[in-house]
Amino acid sequence: MYQGRIYQPKSEDSGRGDHVSRQSNLVAQGAMLAAVAALLGLSSLLVPVLGVVANVIWTIPIIVIILRFDLRAGVMSLLVALILVAVIAGPMGALSLGLKGGLTALIFGYAFKKGLSPGITILGGGIATVVGTAFLLLLAFAVMGGPLLDLAELENTVDQTLSLYKQYGLLEALLEQGTTEGELREQMLQMMGLAVALLPGAMFLGSLTAAAVTYLISRRVLKRLGYSLKPIPAFRYWQVPWYSVWGLIAGLAFYLAGDYLAWKPLALIGQNIIYIYLPLLLINGLAVATYYYHRWSLSPFLKGILLALSVFYLPIALPFLIIVGAFDPLFNYRKLSFGTKEGE
């Protein structure tokens, strides 16, 4: 007689047990990874040298949580980590970490889980980074009640610097070149004023650089953990989307309008937008140059000469590459489609 296995439907208690087990696993892993993220976040705030490294890796545990479970679990783990940071380093430190890296980590984790392309992932993370940094700058401006450094403080800093120059005999060497002390002071004021004016742009670039490094490191970590990710396109296929040009146009418009209307804040906003775009356009221009460097059938000798000339005439090559990078999104010199060309 045939003795088959009798089908027994899965009981409700068994399903409930699996759900409880998954929830327990989520709580255990979430708590552990949130603690790791909090420890790294505290290191980025409190430890001078290690903090540089910790600043770009503290969100990786949050990304791992999102891939293992879901976005909601990542948000909860991030909040727990920031609460732990706030207890030790204060609420402002936790808020700074959350705005500069936390939002970006949530975007990266969600994009990795959904299998989005590297281009879309980096674009989304970059937007989150810019929004978070902008909110942090506005908050700092509101707390301080004005600019980060006013004119009186700037002049005081320059005067102290000139006093140090005099004390160590450096001022005499500069004056021997035909520059008066008043002219030198004016030049230093202009240079420091420009540096202070571009400080927000420098903060944006720093945050974007940290986000890019976080993305690259998180890819390596996730691959080591066995996750399958879409490959990054070869550098010569990198391309900024065409609509990014509107940001550059807005920056130029703000700067020109502020200069024409003699409204300094508007001009400073335009300057900072342009300042943020310059390295991005340079990278895009380098990608275009690398594309044609591989495509053109030139001898290695001629290619070597071209590279040597580019390095020798770097003051000319850099502006040229920036201009090429600015117009490439509009004219698409390589006839690429953004986000579709995969790595080789």
PLY file of the C-alpha trace (Angstrom):
ply
format ascii 1.0
element vertex 344
property float x
property float y
property float z
element edge 343
property int vertex1
property int vertex2
end_header
0.00 0.00 0.00
1.26 3.47 -0.87
2.13 5.39 2.24
2.40 9.00 1.16
3.30 11.91 3.32
0.17 13.52 4.64
0.08 17.25 3.86
-0.21 19.30 6.99
-0.89 22.99 6.50
1.39 25.36 8.33
-0.23 26.27 11.58
-0.95 29.82 12.58
1.26 29.35 15.64
4.19 28.34 13.41
3.76 31.44 11.24
3.52 33.60 14.32
6.69 31.97 15.63
8.59 32.78 12.41
7.43 36.38 12.64
8.54 36.64 16.27
11.88 35.07 15.37
12.40 37.58 12.56
11.47 40.45 14.85
13.89 39.20 17.51
16.62 38.90 14.89
15.89 42.43 13.69
16.05 43.83 17.22
19.31 42.02 18.00
21.10 42.93 14.77
19.66 46.43 14.73
20.82 47.12 18.28
24.30 45.77 17.58
24.80 47.67 14.33
23.28 50.84 15.81
25.82 50.61 18.65
28.65 50.21 16.11
27.37 53.22 14.15
27.12 55.27 17.35
30.68 54.34 18.36
32.05 55.32 14.95
29.96 58.49 14.95
31.37 59.49 18.34
34.87 58.81 17.03
34.26 61.13 14.09
33.24 63.90 16.50
35.68 63.41 19.37
38.83 61.68 18.06
41.02 64.03 15.95
42.85 61.60 13.62
40.59 58.55 13.68
37.62 60.86 13.23
38.53 61.53 9.60
38.17 57.84 8.77
35.19 57.29 11.07
33.36 60.20 9.41
33.04 58.26 6.14
32.32 54.78 7.54
30.03 55.39 10.52
26.87 55.02 8.40
27.83 51.68 6.80
26.11 49.65 9.59
22.88 51.55 8.80
23.20 50.63 5.12
23.72 46.97 6.05
20.58 47.01 8.23
18.50 48.36 5.32
19.74 45.61 3.00
19.14 42.86 5.54
15.69 44.07 6.54
14.08 47.23 5.14
14.21 51.02 5.12
12.11 51.30 8.28
14.61 49.19 10.19
17.40 51.44 8.92
15.59 54.57 10.07
15.02 53.09 13.53
18.67 52.01 13.84
19.84 55.46 12.72
17.64 57.14 15.33
18.95 54.82 18.06
22.55 55.54 17.03
21.95 59.31 17.02
20.28 59.16 20.45
23.35 57.36 21.82
25.60 60.01 20.25
23.44 62.81 21.69
23.76 61.39 25.21
27.57 61.64 25.08
28.39 64.37 22.53
25.27 66.51 22.84
22.26 67.04 20.56
24.10 69.35 18.14
26.76 66.74 17.46
24.10 64.11 16.82
22.13 66.48 14.59
25.28 67.30 12.60
25.99 63.61 12.03
22.41 62.88 11.07
22.15 65.71 8.57
25.55 65.27 6.95
25.67 61.47 6.77
22.49 59.90 8.07
20.20 61.03 5.26
22.76 59.94 2.67
23.06 56.50 4.28
19.29 55.98 4.06
19.34 56.89 0.36
22.32 54.61 -0.35
20.78 51.71 1.56
17.43 52.05 -0.21
19.13 52.34 -3.63
21.30 49.27 -2.98
18.27 47.26 -1.87
16.24 48.26 -4.95
19.17 47.55 -7.30
19.33 51.08 -8.70
22.20 52.05 -11.01
25.37 53.60 -9.53
24.63 56.89 -11.30
21.16 57.23 -9.80
22.45 56.07 -6.39
25.24 58.65 -6.30
22.91 61.38 -7.58
20.34 60.63 -4.88
23.00 60.48 -2.18
24.51 63.74 -3.40
21.15 65.51 -3.26
20.56 64.20 0.27
24.03 65.39 1.29
23.47 68.87 -0.15
20.06 69.20 1.52
21.39 68.04 4.89
24.44 70.33 4.75
22.30 73.30 3.69
19.96 72.76 6.63
22.96 72.49 8.96
24.40 75.77 7.64
21.06 77.54 8.06
20.82 76.21 11.60
24.34 77.41 12.42
23.54 80.81 10.92
20.37 81.06 13.04
22.14 79.98 16.25
25.03 82.41 15.76
22.69 85.17 14.65
24.80 86.18 11.66
27.79 85.28 9.48
30.43 82.85 10.69
33.04 85.64 10.71
32.34 89.37 10.51
34.58 92.11 9.08
35.97 93.18 12.46
37.07 89.63 13.29
38.58 89.29 9.82
40.62 92.47 10.21
41.74 91.38 13.67
42.94 88.06 12.27
44.91 89.79 9.51
46.51 92.20 12.00
47.56 89.30 14.22
49.05 87.53 11.21
51.05 90.63 10.23
52.31 90.92 13.82
53.58 87.35 13.64
55.26 88.13 10.32
57.03 91.08 11.95
58.03 89.03 14.97
59.72 86.32 12.90
61.20 88.65 10.28
59.00 87.49 7.42
57.45 90.90 6.76
60.76 92.48 5.73
61.32 89.80 3.10
57.88 90.49 1.63
58.37 94.26 1.67
61.66 93.88 -0.23
59.62 92.68 -3.22
58.17 96.17 -3.63
54.94 95.70 -1.66
53.99 98.09 1.12
52.55 96.90 4.41
49.20 98.52 3.60
49.01 96.75 0.23
49.94 93.45 1.83
47.25 93.91 4.48
44.66 94.69 1.80
45.66 91.61 -0.21
45.40 89.40 2.87
41.98 90.87 3.69
40.75 90.10 0.17
42.13 86.55 0.26
40.71 85.78 3.68
37.41 87.43 2.79
37.14 85.20 -0.29
38.01 82.12 1.78
35.31 82.96 4.34
32.79 83.71 1.58
33.43 80.32 -0.02
33.35 78.45 3.30
29.78 77.14 2.73
30.84 75.82 -0.67
33.86 74.14 0.91
31.55 72.49 3.45
29.30 71.22 0.65
32.31 69.83 -1.23
33.61 68.18 1.93
30.23 66.54 2.55
29.96 65.38 -1.07
33.48 63.94 -0.95
32.68 62.09 2.27
29.48 60.74 0.69
31.39 59.51 -2.38
33.99 57.76 -0.19
31.19 56.23 1.91
29.57 54.91 -1.27
32.79 53.29 -2.51
33.68 51.75 0.86
30.13 50.50 1.44
30.22 48.76 -1.97
33.35 46.86 -0.97
31.88 45.93 2.42
28.60 44.76 0.88
30.41 42.67 -1.73
32.44 41.03 1.04
29.15 40.22 2.77
27.92 38.50 -0.39
25.57 41.12 -1.83
25.36 41.49 -5.61
25.63 45.10 -6.79
25.53 46.69 -10.21
29.03 47.51 -11.49
30.33 51.07 -11.57
30.85 52.33 -15.15
34.42 52.74 -16.35
35.68 56.27 -15.69
35.55 57.26 -19.36
31.78 56.65 -19.32
31.09 58.85 -16.31
28.68 61.66 -17.13
26.67 64.19 -15.16
22.98 64.35 -16.18
21.95 67.10 -18.58
19.63 68.75 -16.05
22.59 69.43 -13.73
23.42 72.33 -16.05
20.54 74.29 -14.53
22.38 74.45 -11.23
25.41 76.01 -12.90
23.17 78.44 -14.81
21.49 79.41 -11.53
24.88 80.00 -9.91
26.02 82.26 -12.75
22.69 84.10 -12.73
22.83 84.70 -8.96
26.40 85.95 -9.15
25.75 88.33 -12.06
22.47 89.59 -10.58
24.07 90.13 -7.18
26.98 91.99 -8.74
24.68 94.14 -10.91
22.29 94.95 -8.05
25.15 95.39 -5.57
23.49 92.79 -3.34
26.36 90.85 -1.81
24.43 87.88 -0.32
23.00 86.94 -3.73
26.44 87.20 -5.33
27.94 85.02 -2.57
25.29 82.35 -3.15
26.19 82.35 -6.84
29.92 82.16 -6.07
29.43 79.17 -3.79
27.29 77.31 -6.34
29.96 77.85 -9.01
32.66 76.80 -6.53
30.81 73.53 -5.85
30.38 72.84 -9.56
34.03 73.40 -10.57
35.45 70.06 -9.35
32.39 68.19 -10.67
32.85 69.76 -14.10
36.58 69.01 -13.99
35.87 65.32 -13.31
33.34 65.26 -16.15
35.84 66.93 -18.49
38.51 64.39 -17.51
36.05 61.59 -18.30
35.48 63.06 -21.79
39.24 63.39 -22.36
39.82 59.81 -21.16
37.08 58.55 -23.48
38.72 60.03 -26.57
42.18 59.05 -25.30
41.04 55.41 -25.49
39.03 55.85 -28.68
41.60 57.60 -30.86
43.98 55.21 -32.62
47.19 57.02 -31.74
50.56 55.51 -31.03
51.62 55.25 -27.36
54.36 57.79 -28.13
51.88 60.44 -29.31
49.57 59.73 -26.38
52.53 60.16 -24.04
53.34 63.52 -25.64
49.71 64.66 -25.21
49.78 63.69 -21.53
53.11 65.45 -20.99
51.84 68.63 -22.67
48.68 68.55 -20.56
50.73 68.35 -17.38
53.24 70.97 -18.54
50.50 73.41 -19.54
48.27 72.59 -16.57
47.05 76.21 -16.10
45.60 75.96 -19.62
44.49 72.32 -19.47
42.42 72.68 -16.28
40.15 75.52 -17.52
39.79 73.70 -20.85
38.66 70.50 -19.12
36.23 72.45 -16.93
34.69 74.08 -20.02
34.42 70.71 -21.77
32.81 69.25 -18.65
30.32 72.12 -18.53
29.16 71.71 -22.13
29.25 67.91 -22.31
25.84 67.48 -20.58
24.31 69.72 -23.25
26.03 68.41 -26.38
26.78 64.85 -25.19
30.10 64.60 -27.01
30.34 60.84 -26.34
26.71 60.09 -27.33
26.07 58.37 -24.01
22.83 57.80 -22.16
23.12 58.76 -18.49
23.11 55.81 -16.14
22.98 53.05 -18.78
26.63 52.32 -19.58
27.94 49.71 -17.19
31.52 49.04 -16.19
33.87 46.86 -18.12
0 1
1 2
2 3
3 4
4 5
5 6
6 7
7 8
8 9
9 10
10 11
11 12
12 13
13 14
14 15
15 16
16 17
17 18
18 19
19 20
20 21
21 22
22 23
23 24
24 25
25 26
26 27
27 28
28 29
29 30
30 31
31 32
32 33
33 34
34 35
35 36
36 37
37 38
38 39
39 40
40 41
41 42
42 43
43 44
44 45
45 46
46 47
47 48
48 49
49 50
50 51
51 52
52 53
53 54
54 55
55 56
56 57
57 58
58 59
59 60
60 61
61 62
62 63
63 64
64 65
65 66
66 67
67 68
68 69
69 70
70 71
71 72
72 73
73 74
74 75
75 76
76 77
77 78
78 79
79 80
80 81
81 82
82 83
83 84
84 85
85 86
86 87
87 88
88 89
89 90
90 91
91 92
92 93
93 94
94 95
95 96
96 97
97 98
98 99
99 100
100 101
101 102
102 103
103 104
104 105
105 106
106 107
107 108
108 109
109 110
110 111
111 112
112 113
113 114
114 115
115 116
116 117
117 118
118 119
119 120
120 121
121 122
122 123
123 124
124 125
125 126
126 127
127 128
128 129
129 130
130 131
131 132
132 133
133 134
134 135
135 136
136 137
137 138
138 139
139 140
140 141
141 142
142 143
143 144
144 145
145 146
146 147
147 148
148 149
149 150
150 151
151 152
152 153
153 154
154 155
155 156
156 157
157 158
158 159
159 160
160 161
161 162
162 163
163 164
164 165
165 166
166 167
167 168
168 169
169 170
170 171
171 172
172 173
173 174
174 175
175 176
176 177
177 178
178 179
179 180
180 181
181 182
182 183
183 184
184 185
185 186
186 187
187 188
188 189
189 190
190 191
191 192
192 193
193 194
194 195
195 196
196 197
197 198
198 199
199 200
200 201
201 202
202 203
203 204
204 205
205 206
206 207
207 208
208 209
209 210
210 211
211 212
212 213
213 214
214 215
215 216
216 217
217 218
218 219
219 220
220 221
221 222
222 223
223 224
224 225
225 226
226 227
227 228
228 229
229 230
230 231
231 232
232 233
233 234
234 235
235 236
236 237
237 238
238 239
239 240
240 241
241 242
242 243
243 244
244 245
245 246
246 247
247 248
248 249
249 250
250 251
251 252
252 253
253 254
254 255
255 256
256 257
257 258
258 259
259 260
260 261
261 262
262 263
263 264
264 265
265 266
266 267
267 268
268 269
269 270
270 271
271 272
272 273
273 274
274 275
275 276
276 277
277 278
278 279
279 280
280 281
281 282
282 283
283 284
284 285
285 286
286 287
287 288
288 289
289 290
290 291
291 292
292 293
293 294
294 295
295 296
296 297
297 298
298 299
299 300
300 301
301 302
302 303
303 304
304 305
305 306
306 307
307 308
308 309
309 310
310 311
311 312
312 313
313 314
314 315
315 316
316 317
317 318
318 319
319 320
320 321
321 322
322 323
323 324
324 325
325 326
326 327
327 328
328 329
329 330
330 331
331 332
332 333
333 334
334 335
335 336
336 337
337 338
338 339
339 340
340 341
341 342
342 343
